[in-house]
Amino acid sequence: MAVLVGFSGSLRKGSFNAALLRAAGATMPAGSRLEIMSIAAFPLYNGDDEAAHGIPAEVTALKDAIAAADGLLIATPEYNNSIPGVTKNALDWLTRPPADIPRVFAGKPVALMGASPGGFGTILSQNAWLPVLRTVGAELWTGGRLMVSRAGSVFDAEGAIVDARTSDLLRKFVEGFVAFAQGNSTRNS
């Protein structure tokens, strides 16, 4: 069974990216599941706070879940043509202490997807993630890309996808990433 962990890089209650992540969880292939976690409780990273108080429990829980999972799915918004601050902050916490980076990220399959009200999806945010994921040693899945443009017309008021084309693209994206994560897990066994 393939187990993926996913989080949304948006904290907004009506987040299109959180909705996209929930939709991904609902389209997981048989024999696989997506555990959706949150970064909402992560404080702003501050080395002084880390030295005084250690790693917050919420950060440790997500790190442990990622380390145990077959892959990580990040639903990233795009703010000002790049990675949102809260999402980057989460990754900064997830790489503390540095000695723990290999346990959590080395060779870990990671897929990026995102939704935006604009016309370009989240292409610039996804591109900005590339050097970050390389730095932590993750194995970026490049077999598919999912960028949902004009998200306001793709999701209804409850966050359900109402666009058949997007639903089909999401299903294919999730199937491809699950197959990649399972293959990577088999190779590393």
Order of alpha helices (4+ residues) and beta strands (2+ residues): beta-alpha-beta-alpha-alpha-beta-alpha-alpha-beta-alpha-beta-beta-alpha
